[in-house]
Amino acid sequence: MEHGKALAIKGVMTFVILLLILGLMFGMSLGNVLLTTVVLGIISYLVGDLFILPKTNNTVATLSDIGLAFLVIWLFSMTISSMGIGTLAGGAIISAVVLAVGEYFFHDYLLRNYIGFNRKYTYSPNH
């Protein structure tokens, strides 16, 4: 259940950010924004939140999320959108940076609630 709540929080955050940036600023359709949200959410939760964050710290995980989000959004958008590669790259960069701000706070939520961690893990705000 803990992963379900975390995925819901991450999904809503990601969808709102991508809708504002890719949908409103770059004209991506609602369906494509939703599809991109699902793909990015699954990949980034598994890689960034459950693999990288427990082994490093919030800062490293957030920085890795920027690169991961950029690549997933850019490469996936190229397969579902007819926009130019440069336009998609611009949207992906902006989206990745804004998502990273949200991810920093999301990682803090995961750390405080021991989601993806052994319960013996000692939370430290700097971790």
N, CA, C and O of each residue as an XYZ file, in Angstrom:
508
protein
N       0.811     -1.198      0.000
C       0.000      0.000      0.000
C       0.858      1.267      0.000
O       0.497      2.279     -0.601
N       2.014      1.187      0.696
C       2.876      2.367      0.772
C       3.373      2.784     -0.611
O       3.501      3.976     -0.888
N       3.653      1.813     -1.477
C       4.110      2.148     -2.830
C       2.970      2.728     -3.660
O       3.198      3.588     -4.511
N       1.757      2.270     -3.419
C       0.602      2.797     -4.145
C       0.388      4.275     -3.868
O       0.159      5.061     -4.787
N       0.463      4.649     -2.601
C       0.297      6.054     -2.231
C       1.439      6.889     -2.806
O       1.212      7.981     -3.327
N       2.658      6.379     -2.714
C       3.817      7.103     -3.244
C       3.703      7.277     -4.760
O       3.987      8.353     -5.284
N       3.290      6.226     -5.460
C       3.120      6.322     -6.913
C       2.016      7.302     -7.282
O       2.130      8.018     -8.277
N       0.950      7.341     -6.493
C      -0.136      8.286     -6.756
C       0.349      9.727     -6.592
O       0.047     10.586     -7.420
N       1.094      9.984     -5.529
C       1.642     11.326     -5.304
C       2.562     11.709     -6.456
O       2.450     12.800     -7.017
N       3.471     10.807     -6.802
C       4.415     11.064     -7.886
C       3.680     11.245     -9.214
O       4.034     12.116    -10.008
N       2.661     10.423     -9.452
C       1.908     10.500    -10.701
C       1.184     11.824    -10.869
O       1.217     12.420    -11.946
N       0.531     12.285     -9.814
C      -0.180     13.563     -9.882
C       0.804     14.704    -10.091
O       0.578     15.582    -10.924
N       1.902     14.691     -9.331
C       2.910     15.737     -9.472
C       3.467     15.765    -10.898
O       3.561     16.826    -11.515
N       3.829     14.609    -11.405
C       4.415     14.521    -12.743
C       3.417     14.949    -13.805
O       3.765     15.692    -14.723
N       2.179     14.486    -13.687
C       1.157     14.831    -14.684
C       0.910     16.335    -14.725
O       0.838     16.917    -15.807
N       0.781     16.965    -13.574
C       0.516     18.403    -13.535
C       1.674     19.174    -14.169
O       1.453     20.084    -14.968
N       2.889     18.817    -13.817
C       4.056     19.510    -14.370
C       4.142     19.302    -15.882
O       4.345     20.258    -16.631
N       3.988     18.057    -16.330
C       4.076     17.790    -17.770
C       2.919     18.422    -18.532
O       3.095     18.872    -19.664
N       1.748     18.459    -17.927
C       0.605     19.094    -18.587
C       0.863     20.587    -18.775
O       0.597     21.141    -19.841
N       1.381     21.229    -17.733
C       1.662     22.657    -17.832
C       2.759     22.953    -18.852
O       2.650     23.897    -19.634
N       3.809     22.145    -18.839
C       4.947     22.437    -19.714
C       4.744     21.854    -21.114
O       4.729     22.591    -22.100
N       4.588     20.537    -21.200
C       4.470     19.915    -22.519
C       3.126     20.198    -23.167
O       3.044     20.411    -24.376
N       2.066     20.198    -22.356
C       0.731     20.414    -22.901
C       0.463     21.860    -23.250
O       0.150     22.175    -24.398
N       0.583     22.745    -22.275
C       0.238     24.149    -22.511
C       1.326     24.930    -23.244
O       1.029     25.708    -24.151
N       2.575     24.727    -22.858
C       3.653     25.496    -23.488
C       4.067     24.947    -24.856
O       4.419     25.710    -25.756
N       4.021     23.618    -25.007
C       4.520     23.009    -26.235
C       3.434     22.359    -27.078
O       3.735     21.816    -28.141
N       2.189     22.397    -26.640
C       1.081     21.918    -27.445
C       0.944     20.413    -27.572
O       0.310     19.937    -28.514
N       1.517     19.652    -26.654
C       1.375     18.199    -26.701
C      -0.050     17.831    -26.270
O      -0.614     18.466    -25.379
N      -0.614     16.831    -26.890
C      -1.984     16.428    -26.582
C      -2.084     15.848    -25.166
O      -1.100     15.365    -24.606
N      -3.282     15.908    -24.611
C      -3.528     15.392    -23.274
C      -3.191     13.901    -23.189
O      -2.601     13.449    -22.208
N      -3.566     13.148    -24.214
C      -3.268     11.716    -24.238
C      -1.778     11.434    -24.224
O      -1.319     10.533    -23.522
N      -1.020     12.202    -25.001
C       0.434     12.014    -25.032
C       1.090     12.439    -23.719
O       2.066     11.829    -23.282
N       0.551     13.485    -23.092
C       1.070     13.896    -21.787
C       0.814     12.793    -20.763
O       1.690     12.466    -19.963
N      -0.379     12.228    -20.792
C      -0.724     11.155    -19.857
C       0.159      9.928    -20.087
O       0.658      9.333    -19.132
N       0.349      9.557    -21.334
C       1.193      8.405    -21.669
C       2.644      8.645    -21.232
O       3.287      7.751    -20.684
N       3.140      9.830    -21.472
C       4.495     10.182    -21.048
C       4.617     10.149    -19.529
O       5.635      9.708    -18.995
N       3.586     10.610    -18.836
C       3.567     10.578    -17.369
C       3.685      9.152    -16.849
O       4.456      8.885    -15.927
N       2.924      8.242    -17.435
C       2.937      6.841    -16.984
C       4.309      6.216    -17.220
O       4.870      5.587    -16.323
N       4.847      6.386    -18.420
C       6.152      5.797    -18.744
C       7.244      6.382    -17.855
O       8.038      5.641    -17.275
N       7.287      7.709    -17.746
C       8.301      8.355    -16.913
C       8.122      7.974    -15.444
O       9.103      7.706    -14.749
N       6.895      7.948    -14.975
C       6.631      7.625    -13.577
C       7.132      6.251    -13.191
O       7.763      6.083    -12.148
N       6.850      5.264    -14.032
C       7.278      3.893    -13.729
C       8.804      3.783    -13.749
O       9.405      3.239    -12.823
N       9.417      4.296    -14.798
C      10.874      4.191    -14.929
C      11.571      4.962    -13.803
O      12.484      4.436    -13.166
N      11.149      6.191    -13.560
C      11.848      6.998    -12.553
C      11.599      6.497    -11.132
O      12.462      6.651    -10.267
N      10.435      5.903    -10.878
C      10.176      5.362     -9.534
C      11.082      4.155     -9.279
O      11.677      4.026     -8.209
N      11.176      3.289    -10.263
C      12.016      2.099    -10.093
C      13.497      2.446    -10.036
O      14.216      1.966     -9.159
N      13.952      3.268    -10.958
C      15.386      3.576    -11.039
C      15.805      4.624    -10.009
O      16.717      4.390     -9.216
N      15.145      5.767    -10.024
C      15.574      6.869     -9.159
C      15.180      6.724     -7.704
O      15.985      6.963     -6.804
N      13.928      6.328     -7.479
C      13.402      6.332     -6.112
C      13.686      5.046     -5.346
O      13.939      5.091     -4.142
N      13.650      3.912     -6.017
C      13.843      2.646     -5.314
C      15.249      2.066     -5.467
O      15.642      1.204     -4.681
N      16.009      2.517     -6.457
C      17.368      1.994     -6.639
C      18.430      3.025     -6.238
O      19.275      2.735     -5.391
N      18.400      4.215     -6.829
C      19.454      5.207     -6.582
C      19.313      5.863     -5.209
O      20.292      5.950     -4.468
N      18.113      6.326     -4.859
C      17.926      7.040     -3.582
C      18.365      6.225     -2.364
O      19.069      6.769     -1.514
N      17.988      4.955     -2.233
C      18.426      4.210     -1.045
C      19.936      3.999     -0.963
O      20.477      3.801      0.124
N      20.615      4.041     -2.106
C      22.056      3.789     -2.119
C      22.892      5.066     -2.005
O      24.091      5.002     -1.731
N      22.264      6.222     -2.213
C      23.014      7.479     -2.195
C      22.344      8.454     -1.235
O      22.197      8.160     -0.049
N      21.943      9.598     -1.740
C      21.231     10.588     -0.926
C      20.276     11.369     -1.819
O      20.206     11.134     -3.025
N      19.553     12.286     -1.226
C      18.532     13.033     -1.950
C      19.126     13.850     -3.094
O      18.556     13.899     -4.184
N      20.253     14.481     -2.855
C      20.862     15.325     -3.882
C      21.286     14.501     -5.093
O      20.990     14.878     -6.227
N      21.965     13.401     -4.873
C      22.413     12.544     -5.979
C      21.201     11.985     -6.733
O      21.189     11.963     -7.964
N      20.194     11.538     -5.997
C      19.002     10.987     -6.636
C      18.271     12.050     -7.452
O      17.770     11.762     -8.539
N      18.208     13.257     -6.942
C      17.535     14.341     -7.666
C      18.299     14.702     -8.931
O      17.693     14.904     -9.983
N      19.614     14.784     -8.840
C      20.420     15.080    -10.030
C      20.300     13.973    -11.078
O      20.240     14.247    -12.277
N      20.265     12.734    -10.622
C      20.099     11.639    -11.580
C      18.702     11.671    -12.193
O      18.520     11.281    -13.347
N      17.722     12.133    -11.430
C      16.360     12.261    -11.968
C      16.283     13.283    -13.097
O      15.492     13.121    -14.027
N      17.100     14.336    -13.022
C      17.107     15.330    -14.104
C      17.508     14.658    -15.417
O      16.823     14.799    -16.431
N      18.622     13.929    -15.387
C      19.082     13.249    -16.600
C      18.113     12.187    -17.074
O      17.835     12.082    -18.269
N      17.602     11.404    -16.150
C      16.668     10.341    -16.498
C      15.381     10.917    -17.076
O      14.889     10.430    -18.094
N      14.832     11.946    -16.438
C      13.597     12.560    -16.930
C      13.808     13.163    -18.311
O      12.973     12.993    -19.200
N      14.926     13.870    -18.495
C      15.202     14.447    -19.812
C      15.217     13.364    -20.885
O      14.542     13.487    -21.907
N      15.987     12.307    -20.651
C      16.106     11.248    -21.659
C      14.772     10.549    -21.943
O      14.412     10.336    -23.100
N      14.054     10.199    -20.896
C      12.777      9.497    -21.083
C      11.787     10.395    -21.811
O      11.157      9.965    -22.777
N      11.643     11.642    -21.357
C      10.683     12.546    -22.000
C      11.066     12.797    -23.447
O      10.217     12.718    -24.335
N      12.321     13.097    -23.695
C      12.770     13.427    -25.049
C      12.647     12.232    -25.984
O      12.047     12.340    -27.053
N      13.207     11.099    -25.593
C      13.186      9.920    -26.466
C      11.777      9.371    -26.651
O      11.396      9.003    -27.763
N      11.001      9.313    -25.573
C       9.638      8.799    -25.693
C       8.770      9.749    -26.511
O       7.953      9.303    -27.317
N       8.942     11.052    -26.309
C       8.156     12.035    -27.058
C       8.435     11.963    -28.552
O       7.547     12.220    -29.366
N       9.665     11.614    -28.916
C       9.983     11.486    -30.340
C       9.175     10.375    -31.001
O       8.904     10.439    -32.200
N       8.785      9.359    -30.234
C       8.024      8.248    -30.808
C       6.528      8.524    -30.869
O       5.822      7.885    -31.649
N       6.028      9.462    -30.064
C       4.583      9.681    -30.033
C       4.159     11.053    -30.538
O       2.963     11.316    -30.668
N       5.105     11.922    -30.822
C       4.769     13.289    -31.210
C       5.402     13.632    -32.551
O       6.445     13.094    -32.921
N       4.755     14.530    -33.261
C       5.284     14.962    -34.556
C       6.079     16.257    -34.441
O       6.505     16.813    -35.453
N       6.283     16.744    -33.217
C       7.072     17.960    -33.020
C       8.532     17.687    -33.387
O       8.979     16.540    -33.379
N       9.257     18.735    -33.702
C      10.657     18.613    -34.050
C      11.508     18.152    -32.878
O      11.149     18.338    -31.715
N      12.646     17.546    -33.211
C      13.542     17.014    -32.181
C      14.032     18.118    -31.248
O      14.101     17.916    -30.036
N      14.371     19.280    -31.799
C      14.842     20.392    -30.978
C      13.758     20.924    -30.062
O      14.026     21.248    -28.905
N      12.536     21.016    -30.566
C      11.414     21.473    -29.754
C      11.169     20.500    -28.610
O      10.962     20.906    -27.466
N      11.193     19.211    -28.932
C      10.996     18.195    -27.898
C      12.118     18.230    -26.869
O      11.877     18.050    -25.675
N      13.341     18.460    -27.329
C      14.469     18.548    -26.389
C      14.293     19.732    -25.446
O      14.561     19.619    -24.249
N      13.845     20.865    -25.978
C      13.599     22.031    -25.130
C      12.526     21.751    -24.086
O      12.687     22.088    -22.913
N      11.442     21.138    -24.515
C      10.380     20.779    -23.578
C      10.853     19.788    -22.541
O      10.466     19.866    -21.375
N      11.695     18.848    -22.965
C      12.212     17.836    -22.050
C      13.153     18.451    -21.018
O      13.129     18.064    -19.850
N      13.976     19.398    -21.439
C      14.905     20.048    -20.502
C      14.132     20.836    -19.447
O      14.385     20.706    -18.250
N      13.201     21.639    -19.902
C      12.414     22.445    -18.964
C      11.644     21.532    -18.008
O      11.627     21.761    -16.799
N      11.013     20.508    -18.556
C      10.239     19.568    -17.737
C      11.125     18.877    -16.713
O      10.743     18.746    -15.550
N      12.303     18.433    -17.133
C      13.209     17.712    -16.235
C      13.655     18.583    -15.070
O      13.723     18.112    -13.935
N      13.956     19.840    -15.338
C      14.409     20.740    -14.279
C      13.275     21.021    -13.289
O      13.490     20.991    -12.077
N      12.080     21.291    -13.796
C      10.944     21.557    -12.898
C      10.579     20.299    -12.115
O      10.284     20.371    -10.922
N      10.598     19.142    -12.791
C      10.319     17.882    -12.096
C      11.335     17.623    -10.987
O      10.980     17.083     -9.939
N      12.577     17.996    -11.203
C      13.619     17.765    -10.197
C      13.301     18.494     -8.892
O      13.589     17.980     -7.811
N      12.718     19.669     -8.979
C      12.333     20.397     -7.765
C      11.292     19.586     -6.993
O      11.401     19.406     -5.780
N      10.286     19.102     -7.714
C       9.279     18.266     -7.066
C       9.850     16.966     -6.551
O       9.462     16.500     -5.479
N      10.773     16.368     -7.300
C      11.398     15.108     -6.900
C      12.196     15.259     -5.606
O      12.232     14.339     -4.788
N      12.833     16.407     -5.419
C      13.593     16.625     -4.196
C      12.680     16.474     -2.973
O      13.043     15.819     -1.996
N      11.506     17.080     -3.038
C      10.554     16.992     -1.930
C       9.909     15.612     -1.855
O       9.600     15.126     -0.767
N       9.705     14.983     -3.008
C       9.161     13.627     -3.029
C      10.146     12.648     -2.394
O       9.739     11.755     -1.651
N      11.431     12.810     -2.681
C      12.450     11.960     -2.064
C      12.444     12.136     -0.548
O      12.586     11.165      0.196
N      12.280     13.369     -0.098
C      12.217     13.619      1.341
C      11.035     12.867      1.948
O      11.153     12.299      3.033
N       9.894     12.861      1.252
C       8.723     12.103      1.711
C       9.059     10.611      1.797
O       8.726      9.956      2.784
N       9.718     10.074      0.763
C      10.088      8.659      0.766
C      11.029      8.343      1.927
O      10.865      7.330      2.607
N      12.004      9.206      2.148
C      12.959      8.993      3.234
C      12.286      9.055      4.602
O      12.543      8.210      5.460
N      11.432     10.043      4.807
C      10.756     10.187      6.099
C       9.820      9.022      6.397
O       9.598      8.684      7.560
N       9.275      8.411      5.361
C       8.321      7.318      5.544
C       8.930      5.950      5.273
O       8.218      4.946      5.237
N      10.248      5.907      5.082
C      10.981      4.657      4.881
C      10.440      3.844      3.701
O      10.507      2.615      3.724
N       9.920      4.491      2.699
C       9.378      3.774      1.547
C      10.538      3.358      0.656
O      11.292      4.193      0.158
N      10.665      2.047      0.463
C      11.765      1.502     -0.311
C      13.005      1.236      0.515
O      14.044      0.865     -0.030
N      12.913      1.423      1.835
C      14.043      1.244      2.731
C      13.720      0.202      3.778
O      12.558     -0.097      4.052
N      14.760     -0.336      4.349
C      14.623     -1.191      5.517
C      14.187     -0.298      6.683
O      14.700      0.813      6.818
N      13.281     -0.741      7.503
C      12.780      0.066      8.620
C      13.872      0.419      9.628
O      13.682      1.320     10.444
N      15.011     -0.272      9.588
C      16.099      0.026     10.513
C      16.906      1.238     10.056
O      17.761      1.735     10.789
N      16.628      1.712      8.837
C      17.313      2.871      8.298
C      17.028      4.080      9.182
O      15.881      4.300      9.569
N      18.039      4.855      9.501
C      17.859      6.040     10.318
C      17.756      7.257      9.416
O      18.689      7.579      8.680
N      16.637      7.917      9.478
C      16.407      9.100      8.641
C      17.249     10.262      9.140
O      17.305     10.536     10.339
N      17.889     10.924      8.227
C      18.606     12.151      8.508
C      18.204     13.152      7.431
O      18.221     12.802      6.251
N      17.848     14.367      7.785
C      17.423     15.338      6.775
C      18.477     15.578      5.710
O      18.141     15.969      4.592
N      19.736     15.356      6.027
C      20.816     15.560      5.060
C      21.063     14.342      4.193
O      21.870     14.412      3.266
N      20.410     13.249      4.456
C      20.623     12.017      3.697
C      19.798     11.958      2.468
O      19.869     10.979      1.724
